[in-house]
Structure formats: structure tokens, C-alpha cells
Amino acid sequence: MGQLWDGFVEAIRLIFTLDSTVLEITFRTVLVSGTATLLAMAVGVPLGYALARGRFRGRNIALGLVYTGMGFPPVVVGLFVWLMLVRSGPLGDLELIYTRQAMVIAQFVISVPLVIGFTAASIQSLPPRLGDLLASLGAGRIRTLVYLAREARLGLLAAVMAGFGAVISEVGASQTVGGNLEGETRVLTTAIVLATSRGQNEQAIALGVILLSLALAVNLLLTFVQQRPR
């Protein structure tokens, strides 16, 4: 308990003294995970909508693959992306391995099945002919999509929270493709692993408190948006 308390005290000190190293790592964490989540939303929401509303051969198989991907181990995703980006891999000429871009790619792969799955479920919960009804009332395609998004906003914001929560807290993929390089690819999760391996328990706990506080702040903000009265 003494180490845990000391870790909380150290976290407060690092936050209120605006420690430059911690601020840099925290900013990089938000940048990498936020970018991956936004890309996952840009790709996952349209695909989730298509899977929810589309009627085509293989749709159930596609949904099954998406739901399987929602539970894919991050370290396996990291290994796959590493094999693609390493110098001897098919995308090795891009020289992206051990960069922030590689971390964004890995976190995108982790996040996008969650976004697709939650989006598909939220759209499927709406009345099946709601889109046709809106079109018959004169709503254009864009207006119809906006209205459907408003009706499904609980599920869509849950997709954002699930996607962001999955990537900001993962460590295996980020360390595999990013290398945990100081000043370049070190994020909060990989910094915690490094501090723990060095026996710097107070610093590891402090970084963990900062990570949890960051995730809580983002999820509280999204929850207030999600739950506000229509």
C-alpha cells in the first residue's frame, strides 16, 4: 500500500509541476490514439452502416469476421503489422517501422473492427424501413444519413469510446511496431512497462494514474454528449 500511495503522490507532483517528459509522452499518446480512432471512425462507420443495411451474399460471414476482429489480441495485430512494415516485408520500402505512423496503423487495425461492430449493431436497432420513410417524406440522402446518425448516436458514441479505450490502453502492438523509442514512439503504456522492468514502481504507478485519468476524462466527455437529452 505504501508504494501505491507514493505512486499517487508522484502522479500529482508530475501533473502539477508540468513535467516536460510526462507532458511529451501524454501528448504523443493522445496524438497517436486519437488519430487511429478518427481514422477508424472514418472507415468503420460507413462500413458498419453498409453491413447493417446491405443485403448481399456473404453478409453474415462478414459480420462474423468483424465480431471476431473485435476480440483480436493486440500483440498479434502488432506482429502482423510488424511483418508487413519490417524492411524485408512487402511494405518495407515505406520505412515506417518503429515510427508513430506504424503505431497509428496498428492501433487503427485494433480499433476499426470495434467501430464497425458497434455501428452495425446501432444501425440495426433502428426500424428497418426508417430510411425509406424519410426518403418518401422528401429527405435527401445526406439529410437521411444525418437523421439516422442522430437516432443511432448512443451506439455511435459507444463505438468511439470502445475504439479509443481499446487503443489508448494497449501496449503489445505499440511496443512491437513502435519500439518504445525515447522522444519518438514512447507512449504512456510502453513507458509504464519500461518503468516496471527497471523497478521504478512509483513512476510506473504515477504514469498509470495519468493514463487512467486521461481515459476517464475522454470517456466522461463522450458520455455527457451521449446521454444529453434530445
MARKE-432707 format. One record per residue (C-alpha): residue in three letters; y negated, z negated, x negated. Coordinates in steps of 0.001 Angstrom, whole numbers, padded with zeros to 6 digits, always signed. Example, Ala and Ser with C-alpha at 12.3 -4.5 7.8 and 13.67 -1.06 7.14 Angstrom:
! residues 2
Ala+004500-007800-012300Ser+001060-007140-013670
This chain:
! residues 230
Met+000000+000000+000000Gly-002310-000703-002921Gln-002069+002897-004159Leu-002680+004213-000663Trp-005828+002115-000275Asp-007019+003139-003746Gly-006458+006760-002731Phe-008662+006360+000339Val-011382+004745-001759Glu-011131+007585-004290Ala-011369+010165-001497Ile-014542+008551-000176Arg-016005+008475-003678Leu-015182+012148-004316Ile-016689+013207-000986Phe-019905+011200-001155Thr-020566+011918-004838Leu-020075+015641-004129Asp-017617+016023-006988Ser-018023+019618-008183Thr-014328+020217-008859Val-013266+018933-005448Leu-016001+020926-003702Glu-014887+024079-005529Ile-011236+023559-004596Thr-012133+022740-000984Phe-014374+025799-000644Arg-011650+028016-002113Thr-009110+026531+000307Val-011319+027309+003312Leu-012122+030787+001990Val-008500+031795+001370Ser-007007+030245+004517Gly-009945+031269+006716Thr-009762+034887+005535Ala-005996+035004+006080Thr-006391+033562+009588Leu-009141+036019+010559Leu-007030+038946+009336Ala-004032+037584+011219Met-006135+037385+014394Ala-007443+040932+013917Val-003879+042255+013625Gly-001921+039725+015675Val-003957+039616+018886Pro-003696+043386+019606Leu-000001+043386+018680Gly+000647+040321+020832Tyr-001133+041969+023751Ala+000893+045151+023273Leu+004165+043204+023217Ala+003163+041225+026309Arg+002006+044173+028417Gly+004015+047024+026969Arg+007287+048306+028366Phe+009217+050146+025688Arg+012707+050262+024225Gly+013281+047521+021681Arg+010517+045263+023034Asn+012783+042219+023347Ile+014098+042773+019824Ala+010515+042969+018542Leu+009650+039714+020317Gly+012756+038103+018865Leu+011748+039162+015368Val+008247+037771+015922Tyr+009593+034423+017120Thr+011928+034306+014130Gly+008990+035007+011829Met+007125+032043+013333Gly+009593+029741+011569Phe+009933+031671+008311Pro+009846+029354+005236Pro+006523+029835+003381Val+008227+029710-000031Val+010421+032666+000982Val+007317+034573+002072Gly+005762+033753-001294Leu+008834+035054-003103Phe+008765+038306-001099Val+005048+038874-001758Trp+005564+037983-005431Leu+008325+040600-005733Met+006000+043177-004161Leu+002975+042373-006362Val+004544+041488-009710Arg+003976+044069-012429Ser+007484+045515-012054Gly+007244+045581-008256Pro+006258+048504-006007Leu+002651+047262-005754Gly+002365+046025-009326Asp-000240+048649-010257Leu-002731+046898-007956Glu-002716+043903-010351Leu-003093+041402-007531Ile-000522+038849-008646Tyr-001968+035396-009431Thr-005216+036173-007649Arg-006884+034871-004489Gln-006174+038211-002846Ala-002437+037653-003367Met-002767+034230-001742Val-004562+035764+001239Ile-001768+038337+001615Ala+000943+035657+001511Gln-000880+033418+003977Phe-001531+036399+006248Val+002201+037140+006356Ile+002864+033491+007260Ser+000152+033353+009935Val+000470+036694+011729Pro+003820+036025+013500Leu+002360+032802+014914Val-000697+034634+016211Ile+001402+037433+017723Gly+003815+034982+019360Phe+001157+032709+020863Thr-000897+035698+022027Ala+002095+037357+023692Ala+003021+034117+025450Ser-000540+033512+026680Ile-000925+037078+027996Gln+002494+036969+029680Ser+001422+033798+031517Leu-001239+035795+033376Pro-000416+037615+036636Pro+001318+040872+035637Arg-000950+043119+037716Leu-004227+041396+036898Gly-005294+044238+034615Asp-004568+046821+037289Leu-006515+044764+039842Leu-009557+044572+037569Ala-009391+048323+036928Ser-009241+049000+040669Leu-012366+046873+041123Gly-014244+049070+038688Ala-013901+047117+035444Gly-013727+049321+032361Arg-011187+048887+029577Ile-013460+046692+027426Arg-014520+044509+030348Thr-010919+044136+031435Leu-009851+043058+027948Val-012739+040566+027753Tyr-011777+039064+031119Leu-008105+038827+030175Ala-009079+037150+026894Arg-011166+034604+028811Glu-008276+033876+031159Ala-005873+033514+028227Arg-008284+031622+025973Leu-006159+028450+025925Gly-003290+030341+024349Leu-005504+032470+022103Leu-007265+029447+020628Ala-003880+027774+020237Ala-002897+030867+018225Val-005912+030356+015943Met-005103+026672+015457Ala-001428+027347+014800Gly-002179+030138+012344Phe-004852+028220+010450Gly-002828+024998+010435Ala+000205+026775+009036Val-001598+028368+006097Ile-004026+025633+005092Ser-001154+023160+004752Glu+001407+025360+002988Val+001995+025119-000742Gly+005058+027179-001677Ala+003658+030656-001092Ser+000227+029843-002532Gln+001683+028443-005733Thr+004208+031267-006100Val+001742+034151-005826Gly-001408+032330-006978Gly-000089+030431-009959Asn-002311+027369-009351Leu-004820+028540-011960Glu-007724+026156-012521Gly-011012+027631-011352Glu-009297+030677-009860Thr-006404+030055-007458Arg-006094+026276-007233Val-006401+025044-003640Leu-006028+021587-002133Thr-002270+021764-001564Thr-001448+023028-005048Ala-003896+020544-006578Ile-002034+017737-004779Val+001290+018941-006205Leu-000202+019087-009708Ala-001749+015612-009460Thr+001532+014175-008183Ser+003521+015761-011021Arg+001108+014184-013521Gly+001426+010743-011939Gln-002191+010814-010740Asn-001270+009263-007410Glu-004751+008099-006449Gln-006197+011563-006958Ala-003282+013141-005041Ile-003836+010795-002095Ala-007589+011458-002202Leu-007039+015219-002094Gly-004544+014729+000731Val-007126+012764+002721Ile-009680+015531+002183Leu-007152+018188+003270Leu-006240+016278+006431Ser-009918+015663+007217Leu-010681+019360+006818Ala-007801+020417+009075Leu-008778+017772+011644Ala-012406+018926+011692Val-011479+022575+012270Asn-008908+021747+014957Leu-011258+019356+016758Leu-013925+022059+016865Leu-011491+024619+018254Thr-010084+022079+020725Phe-013547+021353+022138Val-014095+025089+022561Gln-010661+025477+024132Gln-010985+022583+026583Arg-014584+023018+027710Pro-014967+023609+031470Arg-015032+027251+032545
